Amino acid sequence: MSQVLHPPPPTPAPAEEPLAALAARHGLSVSGARPSLPQYVRDLWARRHFITAFATAKLTAQYSQAKLGQVWQVATPLLNAAVYYFIFGVLLGTSHGVADYVPFLVTGVFIWTFTQNSIMAGTRAISGNLGLVRALHFPRAALPISFALQQLQQLLFSMAALVIILLCFGVTPGVAWLLAVPTLVLQFVFNAGVSMVMARMGAKTPDIAQLMPFLLRTWMYVSGVMWSIDATLKHSDVPNFVKTLLEANPAAVYIDLMRFALIDSFKAHQLPHHVWAYALGWALLAGVGGFVYFWKAEERYGRG
């Protein structure tokens, strides 16, 4: 009589643990995940020496292939100022009614160049450094901030030439020159914030870098770099809201504050009302807002 053997019932397979729970149990995290904002700030502060060293290295290498080397850091804005003086001061006559026009113009060119170059460099901060972004793990905000710091270093290097020009045209040093320090600090925060905004936009759409020179040139023309906003508005019938926009323009605010600090003939009445509030407000809006805007896309930089 044959005996039928029945196999033992199969043992149920253990339920698979969700991958997320398994990773969390072993202390694993998603590669490239965006950290919390406080942690991101701490990580960025921990890389402060890298930011400084990277900015200095970029500044040193900027003109390494040129025979005159670092002389171009001073020569470039001075040549721009000479061209603007001939076109606007001589041909168009914007120097009329502006005391100490050459110091007025050179100061405007130097301070505007700081903002312009910071934004241009920030626009390419991610798209132009994809190899670094993909190879190393670090807070990506370090790149646009380091480029803004590089431009600040270049401006400070060039300020020696600006001081010589001021002295040659009879401008004497005074206590007011100390106001240049908070002005540059606020402008740096503003520039870094806008650079981070443009870095995120440029990372997604690199073609923005081709459009920026036209936008920045337009911005320069309405920022009083080559002409006095105060003197022009006194003799014009433009609507009040246009006057307010011109006076509140952040580039014009920082330029006029630097002129007020360095040039004796540039008096307080030529500044817009609440100018320091404007300067602080723009710095906070761009600095904090730009930082948060950039951080929100942290995990997407360098991918695809």
DARADA-V922641 format. One record per backbone hydrogen bond with DSSP energy under -0.5 kcal/mol. CO is the residue of the C=O (numbers start at 0). NH is the residue of the N-H. E is the energy in kcal/mol with one decimal. If there is no record, write none. Layout:
CO|NH|E / CO|NH|E
//
This chain:
1|3|-0.6 / 2|4|-0.6 / 3|5|-0.6 / 4|6|-0.6 / 17|21|-2.5 / 18|22|-2.8 / 19|23|-2.3 / 20|24|-2.3 / 21|25|-1.3 / 22|27|-3.3 / 23|26|-1.2 / 29|32|-1.8 / 35|39|-2.6 / 36|40|-2.2 / 37|41|-2.1 / 38|42|-2.6 / 39|43|-2.3 / 40|44|-2.4 / 41|45|-2.1 / 42|46|-0.9 / 43|46|-0.6 / 44|47|-1.7 / 46|50|-2.2 / 47|51|-2.1 / 48|52|-2.5 / 49|53|-2.9 / 50|54|-2.2 / 51|55|-2.3 / 52|56|-2.4 / 53|57|-2.3 / 54|58|-2.1 / 55|59|-2.3 / 56|60|-2.3 / 57|61|-1.1 / 58|62|-0.5 / 60|63|-1.2 / 62|65|-1.1 / 65|68|-0.6 / 67|70|-1.9 / 68|71|-1.6 / 69|72|-1.5 / 70|73|-1.3 / 70|74|-2.6 / 71|75|-2.1 / 73|77|-1.6 / 74|78|-2.7 / 75|79|-2.1 / 76|80|-2.3 / 77|81|-2.2 / 78|82|-2.2 / 79|83|-2.6 / 80|84|-2.3 / 81|85|-2.0 / 82|86|-2.4 / 83|87|-2.8 / 83|88|-1.0 / 84|88|-0.6 / 84|89|-1.7 / 85|90|-2.1 / 86|91|-1.7 / 87|93|-3.0 / 88|94|-0.5 / 92|95|-1.3 / 94|97|-2.0 / 96|98|-0.6 / 97|100|-0.5 / 99|103|-2.5 / 100|104|-3.2 / 101|105|-2.9 / 102|106|-2.3 / 103|107|-1.7 / 104|108|-2.6 / 105|109|-2.6 / 106|110|-2.4 / 107|111|-2.4 / 108|112|-2.5 / 109|113|-1.4 / 110|114|-1.5 / 111|115|-3.0 / 112|116|-2.6 / 113|117|-1.6 / 114|118|-2.1 / 115|119|-2.4 / 116|120|-2.5 / 117|121|-2.2 / 118|122|-2.1 / 119|123|-0.9 / 121|124|-1.3 / 123|127|-2.0 / 125|128|-1.5 / 126|129|-0.5 / 128|132|-2.3 / 129|133|-2.7 / 130|134|-1.4 / 131|135|-1.9 / 135|137|-0.6 / 138|141|-2.0 / 139|142|-1.8 / 139|143|-0.6 / 140|144|-1.9 / 141|145|-2.0 / 142|146|-2.0 / 143|147|-2.0 / 144|148|-2.4 / 145|149|-2.2 / 146|150|-1.8 / 147|151|-1.8 / 148|152|-2.6 / 149|153|-2.1 / 150|154|-2.3 / 151|155|-2.6 / 152|156|-2.1 / 153|157|-2.1 / 154|158|-1.6 / 156|159|-0.8 / 157|160|-0.9 / 157|161|-1.6 / 158|162|-2.8 / 159|163|-1.9 / 160|164|-2.2 / 161|165|-2.5 / 162|166|-2.5 / 163|167|-2.3 / 164|168|-1.5 / 165|170|-2.7 / 166|169|-1.5 / 169|171|-0.5 / 173|176|-1.5 / 174|177|-2.0 / 175|178|-1.9 / 176|179|-1.7 / 177|180|-1.4 / 177|181|-0.6 / 178|182|-1.6 / 179|183|-2.4 / 180|184|-2.1 / 181|185|-2.4 / 182|186|-2.4 / 183|187|-2.6 / 184|188|-2.0 / 185|189|-2.3 / 186|190|-3.1 / 187|191|-2.8 / 188|192|-2.1 / 189|193|-2.5 / 190|194|-2.5 / 191|195|-1.9 / 192|196|-1.8 / 193|197|-2.6 / 194|198|-2.3 / 195|199|-2.0 / 196|200|-2.0 / 197|201|-3.1 / 198|202|-1.8 / 199|203|-1.3 / 200|204|-2.7 / 204|207|-2.0 / 205|208|-1.7 / 206|209|-1.3 / 206|210|-0.9 / 207|210|-0.7 / 207|211|-1.8 / 208|212|-0.5 / 210|213|-0.8 / 210|214|-1.6 / 211|215|-3.1 / 212|216|-1.9 / 213|217|-1.9 / 214|218|-2.3 / 215|219|-2.4 / 216|220|-1.8 / 217|221|-1.0 / 219|222|-1.5 / 219|224|-0.9 / 226|228|-0.6 / 227|231|-2.1 / 228|232|-2.5 / 229|233|-1.3 / 230|234|-0.7 / 231|234|-0.8 / 232|235|-1.2 / 238|241|-0.6 / 238|242|-1.7 / 239|243|-2.5 / 240|244|-2.1 / 241|245|-2.5 / 242|246|-2.4 / 243|247|-2.3 / 244|248|-0.8 / 248|252|-2.3 / 249|253|-2.1 / 250|254|-2.1 / 251|255|-2.8 / 252|256|-2.1 / 253|257|-1.8 / 254|258|-2.2 / 255|259|-2.6 / 256|260|-1.8 / 257|261|-2.2 / 258|262|-2.7 / 261|263|-0.5 / 262|265|-1.0 / 264|266|-1.0 / 266|269|-1.5 / 267|270|-1.7 / 271|274|-0.9 / 273|277|-2.1 / 274|278|-2.5 / 275|279|-2.6 / 276|280|-2.8 / 277|281|-2.8 / 278|282|-1.8 / 279|283|-2.5 / 280|284|-2.8 / 281|285|-2.7 / 282|286|-2.6 / 283|287|-2.2 / 283|288|-0.8 / 284|288|-1.2 / 285|289|-2.1 / 286|290|-1.6 / 287|291|-2.4 / 288|292|-2.5 / 289|293|-2.2 / 290|294|-2.4 / 291|295|-1.9 / 293|296|-1.3 / 294|297|-2.0 / 296|299|-1.8 / 296|300|-0.7 / 297|300|-0.9 / 299|302|-1.6
//
